[in-house]
Amino acid sequence: MRDEEQARHTEVLRAGAPVTVGRLSLLPIERVVLHSHWGDARAWVSASKEPYALVVRDAAGLRVVDTAAAASVSLEVLRERVAGLDAALAGM
């Protein structure tokens, strides 16, 4: 990368659309990553979205199922990192 080029990496966790089947509710948590690079005469942007965790509410209560992207994530950590998570959980 030349001195004139700059790059930025932005990452955010967000709650997806909840799904309810009978007494089982699922709330996907997704990781969105935005990469941008710019230089003298060009700029480019790429974005990706991937599953991060799954919040499950059923007769046993509320729990988090993690993915490879979020090994051993807890509900407390998700509450800190996902804006509006408590409101989404209240709606489940």
Z-matrix of the N, CA and C atoms (Angstrom, degrees):
N
C 1 1.446
C 2 1.519 1 108.16
N 3 1.320 2 116.48 1 130.58
C 4 1.457 3 120.47 2 179.23
C 5 1.516 4 110.14 3 -76.39
N 6 1.334 5 115.93 4 162.49
C 7 1.464 6 121.41 5 -179.71
C 8 1.524 7 112.68 6 -59.84
N 9 1.351 8 117.65 7 -30.13
C 10 1.461 9 120.96 8 -176.86
C 11 1.526 10 112.18 9 -75.91
N 12 1.316 11 118.35 10 -17.60
C 13 1.457 12 121.42 11 -177.01
C 14 1.530 13 110.96 12 -85.77
N 15 1.315 14 115.20 13 146.27
C 16 1.452 15 121.55 14 177.32
C 17 1.510 16 108.52 15 -130.41
N 18 1.333 17 115.53 16 155.80
C 19 1.458 18 120.27 17 -179.69
C 20 1.523 19 109.59 18 -139.17
N 21 1.316 20 114.38 19 152.31
C 22 1.465 21 120.17 20 177.48
C 23 1.530 22 108.16 21 -140.63
N 24 1.330 23 115.11 22 141.23
C 25 1.462 24 122.89 23 178.54
C 26 1.528 25 106.67 24 -126.66
N 27 1.324 26 116.99 25 121.82
C 28 1.454 27 121.94 26 178.87
C 29 1.521 28 108.56 27 -122.43
N 30 1.322 29 116.24 28 133.41
C 31 1.463 30 121.24 29 -179.25
C 32 1.522 31 108.83 30 -132.26
N 33 1.331 32 115.93 31 136.86
C 34 1.464 33 120.46 32 178.46
C 35 1.526 34 108.70 33 -142.46
N 36 1.329 35 115.71 34 144.68
C 37 1.459 36 121.53 35 171.81
C 38 1.518 37 106.98 36 -101.96
N 39 1.337 38 116.51 37 138.78
C 40 1.454 39 119.21 38 177.96
C 41 1.523 40 110.07 39 -145.16
N 42 1.319 41 114.66 40 155.72
C 43 1.457 42 120.78 41 178.42
C 44 1.521 43 108.85 42 -81.57
N 45 1.319 44 115.63 43 135.82
C 46 1.453 45 121.21 44 175.96
C 47 1.519 46 110.25 45 -87.12
N 48 1.310 47 116.52 46 -164.56
C 49 1.465 48 121.95 47 179.40
C 50 1.524 49 109.64 48 -81.13
N 51 1.330 50 117.41 49 127.97
C 52 1.464 51 119.87 50 179.29
C 53 1.526 52 111.52 51 -70.36
N 54 1.325 53 114.85 52 150.15
C 55 1.463 54 122.08 53 177.67
C 56 1.520 55 107.23 54 -125.77
N 57 1.334 56 116.65 55 130.27
C 58 1.453 57 120.84 56 178.45
C 59 1.520 58 109.14 57 -123.59
N 60 1.328 59 114.58 58 129.27
C 61 1.460 60 121.98 59 176.23
C 62 1.519 61 106.26 60 -129.37
N 63 1.318 62 115.94 61 109.88
C 64 1.456 63 119.65 62 -176.83
C 65 1.520 64 109.80 63 62.16
N 66 1.330 65 116.42 64 -122.99
C 67 1.456 66 121.69 65 -178.99
C 68 1.530 67 112.24 66 -99.43
N 69 1.318 68 117.16 67 10.61
C 70 1.462 69 123.04 68 179.62
C 71 1.519 70 109.42 69 -106.58
N 72 1.332 71 116.66 70 125.93
C 73 1.464 72 121.68 71 176.91
C 74 1.519 73 109.28 72 -120.36
N 75 1.322 74 115.58 73 136.46
C 76 1.456 75 122.54 74 179.79
C 77 1.521 76 108.88 75 -123.04
N 78 1.322 77 116.54 76 134.55
C 79 1.457 78 122.17 77 176.47
C 80 1.527 79 108.39 78 -125.90
N 81 1.334 80 117.28 79 105.42
C 82 1.472 81 119.10 80 179.07
C 83 1.527 82 110.87 81 -73.07
N 84 1.313 83 115.41 82 140.75
C 85 1.460 84 122.44 83 172.72
C 86 1.520 85 105.91 84 -110.73
N 87 1.324 86 116.08 85 125.08
C 88 1.460 87 120.61 86 -176.33
C 89 1.523 88 111.05 87 -115.30
N 90 1.305 89 114.67 88 148.82
C 91 1.465 90 122.26 89 177.26
C 92 1.523 91 107.18 90 -106.03
N 93 1.328 92 116.01 91 122.92
C 94 1.462 93 121.46 92 179.33
C 95 1.529 94 107.76 93 -112.98
N 96 1.325 95 115.93 94 128.07
C 97 1.461 96 121.68 95 -178.45
C 98 1.524 97 108.55 96 -123.27
N 99 1.324 98 115.19 97 132.23
C 100 1.457 99 122.05 98 177.78
C 101 1.520 100 108.12 99 -121.91
N 102 1.329 101 116.35 100 124.80
C 103 1.462 102 123.04 101 176.26
C 104 1.523 103 107.88 102 -112.81
N 105 1.303 104 117.32 103 134.33
C 106 1.457 105 119.77 104 174.41
C 107 1.526 106 109.11 105 -137.80
N 108 1.301 107 114.62 106 141.33
C 109 1.466 108 122.98 107 178.90
C 110 1.517 109 107.27 108 -133.64
N 111 1.296 110 117.13 109 141.48
C 112 1.455 111 120.34 110 176.37
C 113 1.523 112 109.33 111 -147.51
N 114 1.310 113 113.84 112 151.97
C 115 1.456 114 120.25 113 -178.43
C 116 1.513 115 110.63 114 -147.90
N 117 1.331 116 115.39 115 -154.35
C 118 1.470 117 121.31 116 -174.96
C 119 1.531 118 113.14 117 -56.68
N 120 1.308 119 117.02 118 -51.30
C 121 1.465 120 119.07 119 -172.32
C 122 1.525 121 112.46 120 -130.97
N 123 1.312 122 118.15 121 16.24
C 124 1.457 123 119.10 122 -176.84
C 125 1.532 124 110.56 123 -153.22
N 126 1.317 125 113.81 124 158.99
C 127 1.467 126 120.81 125 175.90
C 128 1.520 127 107.60 126 -150.57
N 129 1.304 128 116.94 127 148.41
C 130 1.450 129 120.17 128 175.76
C 131 1.514 130 109.59 129 -148.13
N 132 1.321 131 114.34 130 151.87
C 133 1.455 132 122.53 131 -176.39
C 134 1.520 133 108.19 132 -135.83
N 135 1.308 134 116.51 133 140.14
C 136 1.460 135 120.83 134 172.11
C 137 1.518 136 108.17 135 -135.76
N 138 1.312 137 115.72 136 149.45
C 139 1.458 138 121.26 137 179.75
C 140 1.521 139 109.09 138 -137.08
N 141 1.325 140 115.32 139 150.73
C 142 1.458 141 120.14 140 175.99
C 143 1.526 142 109.06 141 -144.02
N 144 1.317 143 115.05 142 152.56
C 145 1.456 144 121.49 143 176.72
C 146 1.515 145 106.54 144 -133.92
N 147 1.334 146 116.42 145 132.17
C 148 1.464 147 120.14 146 -178.59
C 149 1.522 148 109.80 147 -141.64
N 150 1.329 149 116.96 148 154.82
C 151 1.462 150 119.58 149 176.42
C 152 1.526 151 110.19 150 -65.25
N 153 1.324 152 116.28 151 139.32
C 154 1.454 153 120.77 152 -179.72
C 155 1.536 154 111.02 153 -115.98
N 156 1.327 155 116.23 154 -46.09
C 157 1.459 156 121.16 155 178.78
C 158 1.523 157 108.35 156 -159.44
N 159 1.324 158 115.72 157 170.97
C 160 1.450 159 122.24 158 178.61
C 161 1.517 160 107.99 159 -134.44
N 162 1.333 161 116.96 160 122.17
C 163 1.456 162 121.34 161 176.16
C 164 1.521 163 107.05 162 -93.14
N 165 1.324 164 115.69 163 127.15
C 166 1.460 165 122.09 164 -176.48
C 167 1.526 166 108.76 165 -116.02
N 168 1.332 167 115.88 166 131.29
C 169 1.472 168 121.11 167 172.05
C 170 1.526 169 107.22 168 -122.76
N 171 1.344 170 115.17 169 121.70
C 172 1.456 171 120.57 170 177.84
C 173 1.527 172 108.07 171 -146.28
N 174 1.322 173 117.68 172 -163.70
C 175 1.460 174 121.63 173 -177.93
C 176 1.527 175 111.88 174 -61.48
N 177 1.324 176 117.47 175 -26.16
C 178 1.470 177 121.43 176 179.53
C 179 1.527 178 112.25 177 -80.39
N 180 1.336 179 118.37 178 -9.58
C 181 1.456 180 121.25 179 179.81
C 182 1.511 181 112.38 180 116.26
N 183 1.313 182 114.87 181 -150.13
C 184 1.456 183 123.03 182 -175.60
C 185 1.516 184 109.26 183 -111.56
N 186 1.339 185 117.23 184 130.70
C 187 1.470 186 120.36 185 178.90
C 188 1.527 187 109.36 186 -150.18
N 189 1.326 188 115.12 187 164.48
C 190 1.460 189 121.70 188 -179.95
C 191 1.519 190 109.03 189 -114.06
N 192 1.317 191 115.75 190 131.29
C 193 1.455 192 122.52 191 172.21
C 194 1.518 193 105.53 192 -105.50
N 195 1.330 194 116.29 193 119.70
C 196 1.462 195 118.69 194 -177.39
C 197 1.521 196 110.89 195 -89.84
N 198 1.312 197 114.83 196 168.13
C 199 1.458 198 122.10 197 176.91
C 200 1.528 199 107.50 198 -117.29
N 201 1.302 200 115.74 199 -178.99
C 202 1.469 201 119.31 200 177.35
C 203 1.522 202 110.94 201 -61.14
N 204 1.338 203 116.93 202 -29.53
C 205 1.462 204 121.05 203 -179.92
C 206 1.525 205 111.92 204 -73.28
N 207 1.329 206 116.73 205 -21.16
C 208 1.470 207 120.48 206 -174.71
C 209 1.523 208 110.36 207 -135.12
N 210 1.305 209 117.21 208 59.52
C 211 1.457 210 120.37 209 -179.74
C 212 1.525 211 110.39 210 -60.39
N 213 1.313 212 116.04 211 126.59
C 214 1.468 213 123.66 212 175.54
C 215 1.529 214 113.76 213 61.75
N 216 1.303 215 117.58 214 42.79
C 217 1.460 216 120.50 215 176.44
C 218 1.529 217 108.35 216 -85.31
N 219 1.315 218 116.18 217 145.49
C 220 1.462 219 121.14 218 -179.20
C 221 1.522 220 110.14 219 -110.82
N 222 1.312 221 115.72 220 162.94
C 223 1.458 222 120.68 221 177.41
C 224 1.526 223 110.55 222 -63.28
N 225 1.318 224 117.51 223 -35.87
C 226 1.465 225 120.96 224 179.18
C 227 1.527 226 111.27 225 -63.32
N 228 1.313 227 117.08 226 -42.66
C 229 1.473 228 120.90 227 178.22
C 230 1.524 229 110.12 228 -64.89
N 231 1.332 230 117.19 229 -41.97
C 232 1.461 231 119.64 230 178.20
C 233 1.521 232 111.04 231 -62.86
N 234 1.325 233 117.93 232 -38.57
C 235 1.467 234 120.34 233 178.82
C 236 1.527 235 111.41 234 -61.98
N 237 1.320 236 116.72 235 -32.15
C 238 1.468 237 120.90 236 178.35
C 239 1.527 238 111.81 237 -75.30
N 240 1.325 239 117.28 238 -33.93
C 241 1.458 240 120.85 239 -170.53
C 242 1.529 241 115.43 240 -100.20
N 243 1.339 242 117.60 241 -18.05
C 244 1.464 243 120.48 242 -175.80
C 245 1.528 244 109.28 243 -108.96
N 246 1.304 245 116.37 244 110.06
C 247 1.469 246 120.76 245 179.30
C 248 1.522 247 109.88 246 -63.38
N 249 1.331 248 116.45 247 133.29
C 250 1.455 249 121.31 248 177.29
C 251 1.509 250 115.41 249 77.18
N 252 1.327 251 117.96 250 10.79
C 253 1.463 252 119.95 251 -177.40
C 254 1.527 253 111.58 252 -63.72
N 255 1.322 254 118.28 253 -43.26
C 256 1.454 255 120.44 254 -179.39
C 257 1.528 256 111.46 255 -59.82
N 258 1.315 257 117.28 256 -39.99
C 259 1.459 258 120.67 257 177.88
C 260 1.534 259 110.60 258 -65.68
N 261 1.326 260 117.22 259 -40.60
C 262 1.459 261 120.75 260 178.12
C 263 1.526 262 111.51 261 -65.17
N 264 1.350 263 116.23 262 -38.87
C 265 1.457 264 119.83 263 178.19
C 266 1.522 265 111.62 264 -67.90
N 267 1.327 266 116.78 265 -35.73
C 268 1.462 267 120.65 266 179.08
C 269 1.529 268 110.60 267 -65.41
N 270 1.317 269 116.37 268 -29.47
C 271 1.458 270 120.62 269 179.87
C 272 1.510 271 114.42 270 -82.69
N 273 1.309 272 117.67 271 -6.04
C 274 1.474 273 121.27 272 -179.17
C 275 1.513 274 110.82 273 -82.23
